[in-house]
């Protein structure tokens, strides 16, 4: 087993993961309420970028709060899915196979 080679590969994989995280900051995911009155844009790293609220929602605070919760949760779920898929792909592709650790990424 080439320990130095594996350490180099681990460092390279770590750098690719960091690069992927930076790229995920630029991946935008749009989500909206079923009727389109509330729109949210979030990055794949789960940072909210924009919130657009139709004026009709401003008349009912409770309805607006419900819309925000539902729509933000859907956006966060999508962002989390994209984030995990991208980072898993990098980790699986580049991780050296260490004996006994092959079940970690299944």
Protein Blocks (a to p, Z undefined) as FASTA:
>chain_A
ZZklmmmmmmmmmmmmmmmmmmmmmmccddddfkopaccdddfkopafbdcddfklmmmm
klmmmmmmmmmmmmmmmmmmmmmmmmmmmmmmmmccdehilmmmZZ
